[in-house]
Amino acid sequence: MSIGSVTDTSSSNYSSSLTGGSSLGKDDFLTLLVAQLENQDPLDPQENSEFIAQMAQFSALEQQITTNETLESILSSNQTIEQLSAFNLLGQTVVAEQDSFTLGSDEVEMGFSLDQSAESVTLAILDTGGSVVATLDFDNAEAGTTFISWNGLDNSGNLLSTGDYSVLATATYSDESSESLTILQRAQVTGVDTSGDTLLETDQGSLDLSQLASVSSN
């Protein structure tokens, strides 16, 4: 009986298991190894070096399986901790770095931070099509964080329809240089969505936990 075919199958399946191909567990690997030993030619037994190499492959496979199981356990624990942290934020006011929001019946609280004073800061409100529907201008903006409440009115004083919008902020300095600013949103957490990534539900839309900048109790 040809021994090479058994050895080649073992090596091929082992390789494919490490590269995302057909699945080969440690029990399968041992089965193949035992079959190879049982069917080898007594007059031409397997070299010790080859046997040792195959056992090393088995050891590496077992370590990989153990590592994957450990990582899955850690990820599951982290997800549980993340969800518990999110539920602890119910009813609290959070500040998040996010440039999109949902306009409802309440005013939207948004802001920006400056490392130095600026001659002016302009907030441009955009609809889902990317068109500017409202602009908010601030002259002589001081260094630090500034928040404003936007009532949902466009540049003509008309109330915009409820829905999704985004905002861009640009600061202009005395040396005529300018830069884009990170938009901040301040909202109260009203719910938690755990159907996928953990999201905080607010009257201004959903916020990801990773976007939070600060939390304050009401």
Beta strands, then each sheet from edge to edge (+ up, - down):
strand 1: 93-97
strand 2: 100-103
strand 3: 108-114
strand 4: 118-126
strand 5: 132-141
strand 6: 144-150
strand 7: 163-172
strand 8: 178-181
strand 9: 184-193
strand 10: 199-202
strand 11: 205-208
strand 12: 212-216
sheet 1: 6+ 3- 9+ 1- 12+
sheet 2: 2+ 7- 4+ 5-
sheet 3: 2+ 7- 8+
sheet 4: 6+ 3- 9+ 10- 11+
end
